[in-house]
Amino acid sequence: MQIITTVNRMKEYSRKASQNGKSIGFVPTMGYLHDGHLSLVRAARKECDVVIVSIFVNPTQFGPLEDFDKYPRDIERDKLRLEGENIDVLFLPEADEIYPGGCAIEVKADNSISEVLCGAARPGHFDGVATVVAKLFDVTIPDKSYFGQKDAQQTVVIERMVKDLDLPIEICVEPIIRENDGLAMSSRNMYLSGSERAQAVKLFEALSEAEKLIKGGEDSSALIKEKMKSILAEGKDIEVDYIETVDANSLRSVEEVGSDTFIAIAAFVGKTRLIDNILIK
């Protein structure tokens, strides 16, 4: 595993691999890697000749009151995990490599997909995501890039960016990886106390109940959401941010659940904001 820290060196490596006919798979991360991240790495390893993983905690996607400074970081731990996955390059840039002189120009995501769901409470977040991913794509020159369904809104934004900017990149969305009790794996799970961790599984229980209702023939979004709220209310430290049923492509709210519908939750468990979703096919 090579470790590259500069944009110029990363571009040089990627160009050479591409010129030699190698397919490049890219997994962008913010580090503190868990098995969800590693599932993306394994998918890339299976499908591509060269696998590049980036670790960069992107400041432009954090609001002024969010947890940028406290976001979990452990580079040595991450290196060890990636060495076991036989990747080719770990791209490990500093902020001034990605944003030399600041960030005067950014990618602006359409409000219809960036200011709903998580974007409603995090203004500018998905502009920051789209901007850094566009820059990372330019540096790594991937044929395929891998994202997790847990960040469903992010994948919609990135897929739309790739389409609208005519980027020759295939976006591969991989299933959510969960703990044994169903909690979606997340770097932020480490913030949870023991009591909060026990309550956090209510998010998955609520989604599972929604799926059960739909399989039983229920399609009313209002009824499904009410049942989910009642399950989440059982957690004394859970404060719901949103429960939404949206079209999986446009993210528009739907009154009836049909094919290609995301059922999405964001909730604070204690002070930790968690997200989860299921895709109805």
Secondary structure, DSSP 4 states (H G I P E B T S, - for coil): -EEE--HHHHHHHHHHHHHTT--EEEEEE-SS--HHHHHHHHHHHHH-SEEEEEE---GGGS-TTSSTTTS---HHHHHHHHHTTT-SEEE---HHHHSTT--SS-----HHHHSSTHHHHSTTHHHHHHHHHHHHHHHH--SEEEEEGGGHHHHHHHHHHHHHTT---EEEEEPPPB-TTSPBP-GGGGG--HHHHHHHTHHHHHHHHHHHHHHTT--BHHHHHHHHHHHHTT-TTEEEEEEEEEETTT--B-SB--SSEEEEEEEEETTEEEEEEEEE-
